[in-house]
Structures are given as C-alpha cells and as structure tokens.
Amino acid sequence: MSHVKQTFFTYQRYFEVGFWIIVQFLHALVNAYSTLHEYAKRDEVIDTWQPYLWEFSSQVGILLLIPIIIRFNQIFPLYPKTFRKSLLPHIGATFAFSIIHIGIMVGIRKLVYIYMGDSYEFGQWQSEFFYEYRKDVLTYLGIIATIYIYRFIVLRIKGEASVVAAGEDGNQRSDRLLIKKLGKEFVIKVEDIEWIEAAGNYMNIHVSGSIYPLRGTMSKLVESLPPEHFVRTHRSFMVNIDAIGHIESTDSADGKIILKSGDVVKLSRRYKENLQSKVMA
C-alpha cells in the first residue's frame, strides 16, 4: 500500500469528518451569497448577517444529523437483498430527519435573532414544513448517495475481497484462504493474517500491510480460522496471537495490543482473560 493510501486509512475518520464539514460550509456560503445577490437584484435591503444565519443554521442541523443517518443506514442498508426491508424505515426516517432539522435550524435562528435585538418567525408550520420537507428529502437522498459512492470508492482503493473457498469441502478449516479481489484470486496463508477488523457489513483482513475488505461477519470467518491462533480482543477486532508484540493497559481497565508490525488493536476488558489464556496455552 502506498504512503498516500496508508496515510488516508490511518486518518480516515478525520478525513470523513472534514469532508462533511467542508461540504456543508461551502454549501451554506454559496447559498447565503446567492440570497444576498437576489435581494440586491430586487433592490431590497437586508442585513448581511441574516442570509448567513439562515444557511449556516440549516447546515449545522444537517451536520449534527449526518452521524445518525450513517448509523441508521448501517442498521437498514440499502443493498439489493435488503432494499425492500429497508425502504420503509428510510422513508420514515426522512420525516424524522426533516422535523429534527427544522427544530435545530429554527432554534438557532431564534436565539441569534434575540441576541441581535430582533425576532424570528418561522411562518405557518403546515406550509413551511412541507416546503422544508421537500428540500430535506433531497438532502437525505444526497447524504445516502454520498455514503454509498464513498464506500464504493474506498473499497475500490482497498480492493473488495470475498472468500472463494476454505478447506477442501468448503466447511473444514484450512491453513489457506482463497480470496477473490477485484477479479483476481489470491491464496492467503492463515498464519500471515495479522489482525481482522469489523467495519459495518465488512471485515478488513490485514496481511503484511495489505487490506482485504471481506463482506460477511466475524463469527462466520472464525469458522475458517484455527482457534488456537486467533482470538477476539474486542467485539470488532481479532488478532493472530503470533503477530502480537506486546500489550499495554489503560486507566479504564481496557488496553491496546501493539502488533509486531506496529499496528495497534483495541483490547476490551471483556476479552482480556480469554486472550491471556490463549497466549499462555
């Protein structure tokens, strides 16, 4: 993996948060400027701060709701096999999204108007709500679309993988995994797997600096791995015992595992005893 890719995946969460903040900030900035321009064209006078307040209060509300939408989409993913089951919850979520968004937006505006010695009126809720709801549905769809486009790009960068076979009859454990990745098949020695991380509907298999995103669950993959070598360290992590460098404890009674490769894996107090028994076996 190149240095740029490694840097991206190391600080991926920061890039993701920064992306949403920048997009919403630019959106508010452009809309506010456009509103001022429209008022100027009509020769109408308006305080400059008002359009900026209108737009930034709206984008702040959206920003606060984006993590909830991402989590909601993990619970109700819109994949072909789950689309029918997830569609209705997402339709309901658009109403909740709009109501909460409007509440945050109006609340911020009222507080700022009071501070500025003025008052803010949202208008008639019935007509204003449906006007805002139409916009919010498009915003919600845009966020969902962005999530899936981003996920597609990241998986293409990493190289999405799938297990083709494990063992001679597909049920027995093997010392190798045959993994399909971007149209190619790779034979990976189980002993070379350093650690595994659950990420939504995928697991990231880390092998000598390479990452193989594998669709499925941790419990299913465990069936293909020798239990004497692999152990859960967290509900989202599993490590190869032979890849462990040392273990560090934290004040919270949890810990972290420093692998020989330098990677750091979380250690939950719940799995500490099991890890110690496996290491000492």
N, C-alpha and C positions, 0 to 999 in steps of 0.2 A: 504494500500500500504506500502511495506517495506521501511525502511530507504534508502536502496541502490537504489530502484526504484525511490523514491521521489527525491533523490539527482540527479539521472540521468535526470529525466524530468525537474527538476529545472534548470539544467545547460546543457540541451540537445543541444542547439545551439553551445556551446563551445565544447562539445564532437564531434559534427558533423564536425566542422571546424578542430579540432585537428586530427580527423581521416583522413581526406583528406590530410592534410599537412604531417602527418607521413607516409601515404602510398606512396605519391609521392616522399618524401625524401628518403625512403628506396629503392624505385624503381630506382631512379637516382643513389644512392650509389652502388647498386648491379650491375647495367648496366655499370657504369664507371669502377668499379673494374674488371668486365669481359672483357671490352675493353682493359684495361691495360694488363690483363693476356694474351689475344690473341696476342697483339703486342709483348709481351715478348716471347711467344712460337715461333713466327716467327723471333725472334732476330732483331726486328725493334725498332729503338729508337724514342720515342715520349715524349714530355714534359708531366709530370704528370697532370698538370692543364687542359690540353686540353680535355681529355675524361670527366672530371668532369664538365667542362663548357658545353660541348655538351649535356650531360644528364640533368644537372640542368636547363639549359636554356629551354630545352624541357618541363620539368616538371613544371617550373614556368608558361609557356604559358598555359599548361593544367589546372593548379590550378586557373588561372585567368578566365578561361572559364567555369569551373565547375558550379559556381552560375548561369551563363546564361543558361546552359543546364538544370539545375534543374528547373529554371523558365519556360523555353521553354516547358519542359515536363509537367508542370502544365497546360499550355495552350493547349497542344496537348498530353493528356495522352494516353498511350498505353494499355487501358483496352479492353476487348473483344468487348464491344459495340462501342468503338470509334477507334478501331485499324485501320480499312480501311481508315477512315477520317484522322487519324494522321500519317499514314505510310509515305505518300508522303512528308509532311513537314519535317519529321525526316530525310528522305533521302536527301532532300535539305540542311538540317542543317549539315549533315556530310561534305558537300563541304565547307560550310561557316566555320565550325569548323576547318577544315584542313588548309584552306587559312589563317585564323587569327592566328592559332597556329604556322604555318611556319613563318609568318611575325614577330611574337613576338620572336620566337626562333632565327631566323636569325639576327634580330635587336640586341638582347642581345649579340650574339656571335661577331658581327662586332664591337660593342662598346668595348667589353673586349679585342679583338684582337688588336684594335687600342691602347688601354691602355698598352698592353703588347709589343707594338712596332712591331706588325705583322699585317697581313691582312687575312681576311677570305673570301673565295669564296664558295658560296652555290653549284655551278655547273650549269649544264643546267637545266633550270626551268622545261621543259616538262618532262624529265625523272625523275628528282628528285622529282617533285610534285607528280607524280603517285606512286612513291616508298613511299613517306611520306603519301600519301592519304590512301594507303592500310593499313598502320600501324594506321593511325588516325581513320579509320572506326572501327577497332578492339578496339581502346581506347574508342571511343564514345559508342560502344555497351557495353563495360565493365562498363562505368560510368552509363549508363541507367540500366543495370542489377543490379549494386550495389544499385542504388536508390530504385528499387522495392524489392530487397531482404531485405534491411534495413527497408523499410516501412512495409514489411510483419512481420519482427521480432518485430518491435516496436508495431504493432497492436496486435500481439500475447501476448506481455507483458502486454499491457493495457487491451486487450480483446475487439475485434471489436464488435460493437453493431449495431442493427438495430431495428427500431420501428416495432413491430408486429401489434399493434392496438392502436388507440387513440380515445376514445369515443365509444359508442355502435354501431354506424353505420359507423365508420371509418372516418367521416367527422366532427363530433361535437367535441368541446373541452371537455377534461376530466380532473379530478383532479389527474389522474394517467396515466403513460405511461407504456406500456408493452414492454420491450426491450429484444431482443434476443442477448445473448452474449456468444460466444463460445459454442453453442449448448444448452445453458440454457436460460430460460426466467425469467426475473426479473421484478417485479412490483415496479416502482419508483413513489413516490409521487411528483407531480409537485412542491409542496411547499418546497421539500427538495433539489431541484436543486438550487445551489448557483450561478453558472455562466456558460456561454457557450462561447466557443472559436472556431472560424472558422479556419481550418487548411487544406488548399487545397480543396480536394473533401470531406473532413470530417469535423465534428464538434465534439469537445471534450466537453462532458457534465460532469461537476464537481458536484459530490454529496458526501458530507461528507468524503472527502479525496479520493474517488474513481473516476476514469475517465472512461467514456464510449464513445469511438470513434464511432460516428454515421455517416454513409455515407449519404450525402444529403446537402442541402443548408439551410442557416439561415432563409431565407424567408419562406421556406416550413415548418420548425419546428415551426415558430412563430404561424402558424395556429392552432397548438395544445396547445399553451400556453396562459394563461389568460393575456390580455394586461394590466390589472390594476396592475399586479405584476412583469411583465418582461419588461425591457426597453433596447434599444440599447444604448451603450455608445461609440461605435466605430464601424467602418464598419466590424470589425472582432470579436466584443465582445458584449455580452448581459448579464445583471445581474438580479438577483432576488432582488427587492427593499428591501425586508425584510432581506436580507443577508448582506446589506451594513452596515459597521461600521462607517466610516467617509470618507470624500472626501478631497483631497489635490490638490491645484492649483500649476501650474508650471509657470516659466517665459515666456514660449511660448504660454500662454493662454490655453493650454491643461491642463490636470490634470490626477490624478490617484485616483482610488477608492480602499480603504482598506476595505476588507470584514471582517466580524466578525471572520472568520476562519483564517485570516492573509494573505490570498491570495491577490494579487494586480492585478487590472484590469485597462487597459488604458481607459482614458476618453478624447474623442476628443471634441474640441471646438464646432464642428458642432452639437453634441448631448447634449451639456450641458443644454440648455434651456429646451429641452424635458424632460431630467432627473429631473430637478428642478420642473417642473410642475407635473410630476408623483409623486415625493416624497411629494409634498405639497398637493396633491389631497386628 
